[in-house]
């Protein structure tokens, strides 16, 4: 074509994007078993104890596209004893391991707040990993009335 640059043109890029967007996605759905396996990848054979972790999220969510979540952990956050990481898992979204937040004693407070997408009503688990190699957890059951648009969850 006269007057066009060598390489991808706008027209071929748009045509390629249209083809990619109609390809079916593989059905992916986490399960309670997949969540347990993801947790085991993080904690290994270490015991997970209840307590010290507070998972704050609404029990009933109208829209799963932006679900508020706050995790706080009781910790002195000193050099010798602090929260190293907060891990969040879910049992029904496409990926059971939602995210990790890395912390250190300079954080001052072991607390994170964010928003996540939820594709269905499900259990959310937060696990705190301490500098002493201990793991503490809390969980919450959440009912979602309008699921987030993730992948095909059927």
Secondary structure as UniProt FT lines:
FT   TURN            2..3
FT   HELIX           10..22
FT   HELIX           32..43
FT   TURN            44..45
FT   STRAND          48..50
FT   STRAND          53..56
FT   STRAND          60..63
FT   TURN            64..65
FT   STRAND          67..73
FT   STRAND          83..90
FT   STRAND          97..102
FT   HELIX           105..107
FT   STRAND          110..116
FT   STRAND          122..130
FT   TURN            131..132
FT   STRAND          135..146
//
